[in-house]
Amino acid sequence: MEEGALAKLGQILREARARQIFLVVDEIAWEHSGAGTVLKNDLQSVHVTRFSNFEPNPKIEDVERGVALCRVAKPDLIVAFGGGTALDVAKMIGAMQRHPSSPRQIALKGLPFPEGSIPVVAIPTTAGTGSEATHFAVVYVDGQKYSIAASCLLPRWAMIDSQLTYSVPAPLTAATGLDAFCQAIESIWAVGATDESIGYAVEAARLAKNNLAEATHRATPRSRGAMCQAAHLAGKAINVSKTTLPHAISYALTSDYGIPHGLAVATTLSSVLAFNYEITEEDCTDPRGVQHVRNRLALVLQLLDATDVETACENVERWIQNINGYPTLAAAGITNDDQIRAITRRVNLERLANNPRRAHQEQLVALLRGRQTKTASLNRAATSS
């Protein structure tokens, strides 16, 4: 994890004895980052099949195209270059091209990968998803988001070069950074959390909280580097713990309203924190018990510079607002009761089950309405200051 790390790709190619490369590439990121110049000599020594022109937020149709092309190319190695979409698409292609079932069947049925995957080199150009550090990939099938998990989806190599993020525009920097921050916070209270994942998550949350505003509004090499580290550590955290309720709710916001993933997750972070803080013995889903969950939530409050949950929620909402995010659904313009109820019906059940407090639909409706008054007061305060 260092500036200029991209120049070491040739070393990996030699180590892997690769002659045929399948390059899954975000062309805009490639052009703006100057990667073509850095990698010109390394890529001239191998045969490269290039796959691009996929849409943001991986679609199954794009994965199917990639699998078909990869089977023809028969590569020794897959190189993924770009944001979370490019990395996830590459990871799925590497495994699915060895599977007799179609990519659509694999996504819908959650089929395993007994034949493993072509090795993947993941080169992220945004600081957010942490996909280079996880054994997950997400894909949209007919507008519905599916999460695919298998140990072979974890990239063999991850090259973290903060220079690749220098050209990322402010809105994308904010959105991807919010994803990393929310991953870290959720990882702390997740049912699947361990001491190892919490260690990663705490450091990721601190780095993101202290550096995302600078990286968004007045980026420096230091803040860009810190956010790359935060994103990678958050990826390592959720690779163990998985995500929880804010992510479970976010998928419908991205699918139905076009809200970028990181912004979508952030809209409910404070509301879920307040909801989880009211955990009881009756609705606790963590087998380690209520006190264990409360200890984890106390750690979240500490990270948010607060001694009580109300202050913590206000602090995180103010912070999200400062980087032009949406601290609540109301801030994103979603206030209609029918809209809110439709969102609750689309909540991802796997991510919901990983939340430490159980929630039924009416509680979810109340949760999504819950902090609109607080957001209004924040907006008034910002206007008068």
C-alpha positions as CSV (number, residue, x, y, z in Angstrom):
1,M,0.0,0.0,0.0
2,E,2.0,2.9,-1.3
3,E,2.2,5.7,-3.9
4,G,3.5,4.3,-7.2
5,A,2.6,0.7,-6.3
6,L,1.1,0.3,-9.8
7,A,4.5,0.1,-11.3
8,K,5.0,-3.3,-9.5
9,L,2.4,-5.0,-11.7
10,G,5.2,-6.4,-13.9
11,Q,6.6,-8.2,-10.9
12,I,3.3,-9.9,-10.3
13,L,3.0,-10.9,-13.9
14,R,6.4,-12.5,-13.8
15,E,5.6,-14.2,-10.4
16,A,2.4,-15.7,-11.9
17,R,4.2,-16.6,-15.2
18,A,1.3,-15.0,-17.0
19,R,1.2,-14.8,-20.7
20,Q,-2.5,-14.3,-21.4
21,I,-4.1,-11.4,-19.4
22,F,-7.8,-10.6,-19.1
23,L,-8.0,-6.9,-18.3
24,V,-11.3,-5.8,-16.7
25,V,-11.0,-2.1,-16.9
26,D,-12.9,1.1,-16.1
27,E,-11.8,3.1,-19.2
28,I,-12.4,6.5,-17.6
29,A,-10.3,5.7,-14.6
30,W,-7.6,4.2,-16.8
31,E,-7.4,7.3,-18.9
32,H,-7.5,9.9,-16.1
33,S,-5.1,8.0,-13.8
34,G,-2.3,7.7,-16.4
35,A,-2.1,3.9,-15.9
36,G,-1.6,3.3,-19.6
37,T,1.8,5.1,-19.5
38,V,2.9,3.4,-16.3
39,L,2.0,-0.1,-17.5
40,K,2.9,0.2,-21.2
41,N,6.0,-1.9,-21.0
42,D,4.6,-4.5,-18.7
43,L,1.5,-5.1,-20.9
44,Q,3.5,-5.2,-24.1
45,S,5.1,-8.4,-22.8
46,V,1.8,-10.3,-22.6
47,H,-1.3,-10.8,-24.7
48,V,-4.1,-8.7,-23.3
49,T,-7.9,-9.2,-23.8
50,R,-9.6,-6.0,-22.7
51,F,-13.1,-6.0,-21.2
52,S,-14.9,-2.8,-20.4
53,N,-18.1,-0.9,-21.2
54,F,-19.9,-2.3,-18.2
55,E,-22.4,-0.1,-16.3
56,P,-21.9,1.2,-12.8
57,N,-23.4,-1.2,-10.1
58,P,-22.7,-4.6,-11.7
59,K,-25.4,-5.9,-14.0
60,I,-25.8,-9.7,-14.7
61,E,-25.8,-9.0,-18.4
62,D,-22.4,-7.4,-18.2
63,V,-21.1,-10.4,-16.2
64,E,-22.5,-12.7,-18.8
65,R,-20.7,-10.8,-21.6
66,G,-17.5,-11.0,-19.6
67,V,-17.7,-14.7,-18.9
68,A,-18.3,-15.4,-22.6
69,L,-15.3,-13.4,-23.7
70,C,-13.1,-14.8,-20.9
71,R,-13.8,-18.4,-22.0
72,V,-12.6,-17.5,-25.5
73,A,-9.5,-15.7,-24.2
74,K,-8.4,-18.5,-21.8
75,P,-6.3,-16.2,-19.6
76,D,-3.7,-17.1,-17.0
77,L,-4.6,-14.1,-14.9
78,I,-7.3,-11.5,-14.5
79,V,-6.4,-7.9,-13.8
80,A,-9.2,-5.7,-12.5
81,F,-8.7,-1.9,-12.7
82,G,-11.2,0.6,-11.5
83,G,-13.8,1.1,-8.7
84,G,-15.9,-1.5,-7.0
85,T,-17.9,-2.3,-10.1
86,A,-14.8,-3.3,-12.1
87,L,-13.4,-5.3,-9.2
88,D,-16.6,-7.2,-8.5
89,V,-17.2,-7.9,-12.2
90,A,-13.7,-9.3,-12.5
91,K,-14.1,-11.5,-9.5
92,M,-17.3,-12.9,-10.8
93,I,-15.9,-13.5,-14.2
94,G,-12.9,-15.3,-12.8
95,A,-15.1,-17.8,-10.9
96,M,-18.1,-18.1,-13.1
97,Q,-16.3,-18.8,-16.3
98,R,-15.3,-22.2,-14.7
99,H,-18.9,-23.0,-13.7
100,P,-21.3,-25.0,-16.0
101,S,-24.3,-23.0,-14.8
102,S,-25.0,-19.6,-16.2
103,P,-24.0,-16.4,-14.3
104,R,-27.7,-15.7,-13.8
105,Q,-28.4,-19.1,-12.2
106,I,-25.3,-18.8,-10.0
107,A,-26.5,-15.4,-8.7
108,L,-30.1,-16.4,-8.2
109,K,-29.4,-19.8,-6.6
110,G,-26.2,-19.0,-4.7
111,L,-24.3,-21.9,-6.2
112,P,-20.8,-22.8,-4.9
113,F,-17.6,-22.6,-7.0
114,P,-16.0,-26.1,-6.8
115,E,-13.5,-25.3,-9.6
116,G,-12.3,-22.1,-7.9
117,S,-11.3,-19.1,-9.9
118,I,-8.7,-17.7,-12.2
119,P,-6.3,-15.7,-10.0
120,V,-7.2,-12.0,-9.8
121,V,-5.1,-8.9,-9.4
122,A,-7.3,-6.2,-7.9
123,I,-6.2,-2.5,-8.5
124,P,-8.8,-0.2,-7.0
125,T,-8.9,3.4,-8.3
126,T,-11.4,4.7,-5.7
127,A,-11.1,4.6,-1.9
128,G,-14.4,3.1,-0.8
129,T,-15.7,-0.4,-1.6
130,G,-12.8,-2.5,-0.2
131,S,-13.7,-5.1,-2.9
132,E,-10.0,-5.9,-3.3
133,A,-10.0,-7.3,0.3
134,T,-13.3,-9.3,0.3
135,H,-14.6,-12.7,-0.8
136,F,-17.9,-11.1,-1.9
137,A,-19.2,-9.6,-5.1
138,V,-22.5,-7.9,-5.8
139,V,-24.6,-8.0,-8.9
140,Y,-28.0,-6.7,-10.0
141,V,-30.4,-9.2,-11.6
142,D,-33.6,-7.6,-13.0
143,G,-33.1,-4.6,-10.6
144,Q,-32.6,-6.8,-7.5
145,K,-29.2,-6.8,-5.8
146,Y,-27.6,-10.2,-5.0
147,S,-24.5,-10.8,-3.0
148,I,-22.3,-13.7,-4.0
149,A,-19.8,-15.1,-1.5
150,A,-17.1,-17.7,-1.9
151,S,-13.5,-17.9,-0.7
152,C,-12.2,-18.1,-4.3
153,L,-13.6,-14.6,-5.0
154,L,-10.9,-13.0,-2.7
155,P,-8.3,-11.5,-5.1
156,R,-4.9,-13.2,-5.0
157,W,-3.2,-9.8,-5.1
158,A,-4.3,-6.3,-4.2
159,M,-2.4,-3.3,-5.3
160,I,-3.3,-0.1,-3.4
161,D,-1.8,3.0,-5.0
162,S,-3.2,6.2,-3.7
163,Q,-2.0,8.1,-6.8
164,L,-4.7,6.3,-8.8
165,T,-7.3,8.2,-6.7
166,Y,-5.9,11.7,-7.3
167,S,-8.2,12.3,-10.4
168,V,-11.4,11.0,-8.7
169,P,-13.9,13.9,-8.5
170,A,-15.2,15.2,-5.2
171,P,-18.7,13.6,-5.4
172,L,-17.3,10.2,-6.1
173,T,-14.6,10.7,-3.4
174,A,-17.4,11.5,-0.9
175,A,-19.7,8.6,-2.0
176,T,-17.0,5.9,-1.9
177,G,-15.5,7.3,1.3
178,L,-18.9,7.1,3.0
179,D,-19.2,3.5,2.0
180,A,-15.9,2.7,3.7
181,F,-16.9,4.7,6.8
182,C,-20.3,2.9,7.1
183,Q,-18.7,-0.5,6.5
184,A,-16.4,0.2,9.4
185,I,-19.1,1.4,11.8
186,E,-21.5,-1.5,10.9
187,S,-18.6,-4.0,11.2
188,I,-18.2,-2.9,14.9
189,W,-21.8,-3.8,15.9
190,A,-22.3,-6.7,13.4
191,V,-23.3,-10.1,14.8
192,G,-20.5,-11.5,12.7
193,A,-17.9,-9.2,14.3
194,T,-14.7,-10.7,15.8
195,D,-11.8,-9.1,17.7
196,E,-9.9,-9.2,14.4
197,S,-12.6,-7.5,12.3
198,I,-13.2,-4.8,15.0
199,G,-9.5,-4.0,15.0
200,Y,-9.6,-3.3,11.3
201,A,-13.0,-1.5,11.6
202,V,-11.9,0.9,14.4
203,E,-8.8,2.1,12.5
204,A,-10.8,2.4,9.2
205,A,-13.5,4.5,10.9
206,R,-10.9,6.8,12.5
207,L,-9.1,7.3,9.3
208,A,-12.2,8.0,7.3
209,K,-13.7,10.3,9.9
210,N,-10.5,12.3,10.1
211,N,-9.7,12.5,6.4
212,L,-12.8,12.2,4.2
213,A,-13.8,15.9,4.4
214,E,-10.3,17.0,3.3
215,A,-10.1,14.4,0.6
216,T,-13.5,15.6,-0.7
217,H,-13.1,19.4,-0.5
218,R,-9.3,20.1,-0.6
219,A,-7.6,16.8,-1.4
220,T,-4.0,16.3,-0.5
221,P,-1.7,13.3,-1.1
222,R,-1.9,12.6,2.7
223,S,-5.7,12.6,2.8
224,R,-5.9,10.5,-0.3
225,G,-3.5,8.0,1.1
226,A,-5.4,7.8,4.4
227,M,-8.7,7.2,2.6
228,C,-7.1,4.4,0.6
229,Q,-5.9,2.8,3.8
230,A,-9.4,3.3,5.4
231,A,-11.1,1.7,2.5
232,H,-8.8,-1.3,2.5
233,L,-9.1,-1.9,6.2
234,A,-12.9,-1.5,6.0
235,G,-12.9,-4.2,3.3
236,K,-10.8,-6.5,5.5
237,A,-13.3,-5.8,8.4
238,I,-16.5,-6.7,6.4
239,N,-14.7,-9.7,4.9
240,V,-15.0,-11.2,8.4
241,S,-18.1,-9.5,9.8
242,K,-20.3,-8.6,6.8
243,T,-22.5,-5.6,6.8
244,T,-25.8,-4.9,8.6
245,L,-29.0,-2.9,8.4
246,P,-27.8,0.3,6.7
247,H,-26.5,-1.8,3.8
248,A,-29.6,-3.9,3.8
249,I,-31.8,-0.8,3.3
250,S,-29.4,0.9,0.8
251,Y,-29.9,-1.6,-2.0
252,A,-33.4,-0.4,-2.8
253,L,-32.3,3.2,-2.6
254,T,-29.7,2.7,-5.3
255,S,-32.0,0.5,-7.5
256,D,-35.1,2.6,-7.2
257,Y,-33.8,6.1,-6.7
258,G,-30.4,6.1,-8.3
259,I,-28.7,7.2,-5.1
260,P,-25.0,6.2,-5.3
261,H,-24.3,3.3,-3.0
262,G,-22.1,5.1,-0.4
263,L,-24.6,7.9,-0.1
264,A,-27.5,5.4,0.1
265,V,-25.9,3.6,3.0
266,A,-25.2,6.8,4.9
267,T,-28.8,7.9,4.9
268,T,-29.8,5.5,7.6
269,L,-26.5,5.2,9.6
270,S,-27.6,7.5,12.5
271,S,-31.2,6.1,12.5
272,V,-29.8,2.5,12.8
273,L,-27.4,3.6,15.5
274,A,-30.3,5.0,17.5
275,F,-32.4,1.9,16.9
276,N,-29.6,-0.5,17.9
277,Y,-28.9,1.5,21.0
278,E,-32.4,0.5,22.3
279,I,-31.6,-3.2,22.1
280,T,-33.2,-5.5,24.7
281,E,-32.9,-9.1,25.7
282,E,-36.0,-9.9,23.7
283,D,-34.8,-8.6,20.4
284,C,-31.0,-9.2,20.6
285,T,-29.8,-11.4,17.7
286,D,-26.1,-11.6,18.9
287,P,-25.5,-14.8,20.8
288,R,-23.0,-13.0,23.0
289,G,-25.8,-11.0,24.5
290,V,-27.0,-7.5,25.1
291,Q,-24.1,-6.3,27.2
292,H,-21.7,-7.4,24.5
293,V,-23.6,-5.3,21.9
294,R,-23.8,-2.3,24.2
295,N,-20.0,-2.5,24.7
296,R,-19.6,-2.4,20.9
297,L,-22.0,0.5,20.6
298,A,-20.1,2.4,23.3
299,L,-17.1,2.1,21.0
300,V,-19.0,3.6,18.2
301,L,-20.1,6.5,20.4
302,Q,-16.4,7.0,21.3
303,L,-15.4,7.1,17.6
304,L,-18.2,9.7,17.0
305,D,-16.9,12.0,19.9
306,A,-20.0,11.5,22.0
307,T,-21.0,10.2,25.4
308,D,-24.6,9.7,24.6
309,V,-26.4,8.3,21.5
310,E,-28.3,11.5,20.6
311,T,-25.1,13.5,20.4
312,A,-23.4,10.7,18.4
313,C,-26.3,10.7,15.9
314,E,-26.2,14.5,15.6
315,N,-22.4,14.4,15.2
316,V,-22.5,11.8,12.4
317,E,-25.3,13.5,10.6
318,R,-23.5,16.8,10.7
319,W,-20.3,15.1,9.4
320,I,-22.2,13.4,6.5
321,Q,-23.9,16.6,5.6
322,N,-20.5,18.4,5.6
323,I,-19.3,16.2,2.8
324,N,-22.5,16.7,0.8
325,G,-24.1,13.4,1.8
326,Y,-27.6,12.7,2.9
327,P,-27.8,12.1,6.6
328,T,-31.4,10.8,6.5
329,L,-33.9,9.7,3.9
330,A,-35.7,13.1,4.4
331,A,-32.5,14.8,3.3
332,A,-32.5,12.6,0.2
333,G,-36.1,13.8,-0.5
334,I,-37.8,10.5,0.4
335,T,-40.6,11.3,2.9
336,N,-43.7,9.8,1.4
337,D,-45.1,7.0,3.5
338,D,-45.7,4.7,0.5
339,Q,-42.1,5.2,-0.6
340,I,-40.8,4.3,2.9
341,R,-43.0,1.2,3.1
342,A,-41.9,0.1,-0.3
343,I,-38.2,0.4,0.8
344,T,-38.8,-1.7,3.9
345,R,-40.3,-4.5,1.7
346,R,-37.0,-4.5,-0.3
347,V,-34.7,-4.9,2.7
348,N,-31.9,-7.5,2.2
349,L,-32.8,-10.2,4.7
350,E,-29.2,-11.6,4.9
351,R,-27.8,-8.2,5.9
352,L,-30.8,-7.6,8.3
353,A,-30.0,-10.9,10.1
354,N,-26.5,-9.7,10.8
355,N,-27.8,-6.6,12.6
356,P,-27.6,-7.1,16.4
357,R,-31.2,-6.0,17.0
358,R,-34.1,-7.7,15.3
359,A,-36.5,-5.4,13.4
360,H,-39.9,-6.1,12.0
361,Q,-41.5,-4.1,9.2
362,E,-43.3,-1.5,11.4
363,Q,-40.1,-0.9,13.3
364,L,-38.3,-0.4,10.0
365,V,-40.9,2.1,8.9
366,A,-40.5,4.0,12.2
367,L,-36.7,3.9,11.9
368,L,-36.8,5.4,8.4
369,R,-39.1,8.2,9.5
370,G,-37.4,8.6,12.9
371,R,-34.7,11.3,12.5
372,Q,-36.4,13.6,10.0
373,T,-37.1,16.2,12.7
374,K,-33.4,16.1,13.8
375,T,-32.3,16.6,10.2
376,A,-34.6,19.7,9.9
377,S,-33.0,21.2,13.0
378,L,-29.5,20.5,11.6
379,N,-30.5,22.2,8.3
380,R,-31.8,25.3,10.2
381,A,-28.6,25.5,12.3
382,A,-26.5,25.3,9.1
383,T,-28.5,28.0,7.5
384,S,-28.3,30.4,10.4
385,S,-24.5,29.9,11.0
